[in-house]
Amino acid sequence: MASGKKNLAIGVFDSGLGGLTVVKEIMKQLPNEDVVYFGDTARVPYGTKSRESIIRFSKQNISILLKHNVKMIVVACNSSTSHALPVLRRTFRLPIVGVIVPGARKAVRSTRNRIVGVIATPATIKSSAYEKEITKADPGIKVIAQACPLFVPLVEEGWFDQKVTHEIAQEYLNKLKSWGVDTLILGCTHYPLLKPVIGKVMGSQVALIDSAQEVAQEVARLLVETGLSRTARRTARYRFLVSDEPKHFQKAAKQFLGFDIEHVTRCPV
Ligand code: DGL
C-alpha cells in the first residue's frame, strides 16, 4: 500500500446533520485520521423517500466524496445503509462501512430476555435491515420495530426536552415497552440526541443502543485490516461539505459535535 493512500481522509456521508454523531466518535477513537463529511442537506430527509431515490442519492454522495480524495467511506445514514449498502459496495472500489451491522451486533450482545426493539425512519423500518441482521446472528431473538418519523424534525429543531417531545416519544414507544423489550436500538442518526427522553419513557432497565461507537470501532478495525491507517504525524484535518446553504448546518452542528465548526463548504448535487 502506497503510504500516500494511507494519509487520505475518511469520507463520511449522511442525509444531513445526523451523521455528525458518527464523526464525533471517529474523532474520539481515531484522532490521527482526517475526515471529510458530506451532509446532503438539500435532499434531507431520506427516511421518507423511496429505495430508488435513496440509492441514487447515496451513489452521488460517494462520487462527491471521491473528488475530495478519500480512502474509505462511512455511510453514516441508517436509511442509506439499509437500502443502498450492497449496491454501493458493488459500484465503488474502496472499503465502505455501514451503520446497521455494528448496531445490530451490539444489541445481540446486550439483550438478556431476547426481546429487542428497533426505532428508526420509515425507510429503515420498511427495509427490515436490523431484523435481518439480528436474526442472522441469533434466530431466537424477537425484534419489535417502530418507525418514529417525527423524531428527526424534533431534533433538527433542537426540541430535545420539550413537552411535545415527551408526548410524541410516549406515543411511539408505549407499544415497544408493553412488549417488554430490554434493549432498544436507536436506528437513526438523530435519535442519540433524544436519549434522555427515550430513556425516561422506556425506563432505566432498557439498554439504549447507539451504534456510533461501534461504527468507529469497525472503521478502526477495517483501516488496520486494509493497511490504510494513517501514518503522517500532524493534527487531523476536518472538512465539512453540504449540498444546501451552510448556515443552518453550521449552527446546528454544535448540538451534535459539542463544538463550533469554522467553515462549511457548499457543494451542490
Ligand atoms: N440520517 C437518517 C437516518 O439515519 C435520518 C434523517 C433522514 O431521514 O434523512 O436514517
Boltz pocket constraint, residues with backbone or C-beta under 6 A from the ligand:
constraints:
  - pocket:
      binder: B
      contacts: [[A, 14], [A, 15], [A, 16], [A, 18], [A, 19], [A, 44], [A, 45], [A, 46], [A, 47], [A, 48], [A, 76], [A, 77], [A, 78], [A, 79], [A, 80], [A, 121], [A, 124], [A, 152], [A, 187], [A, 188], [A, 189], [A, 190]]
      max_distance: 6.0
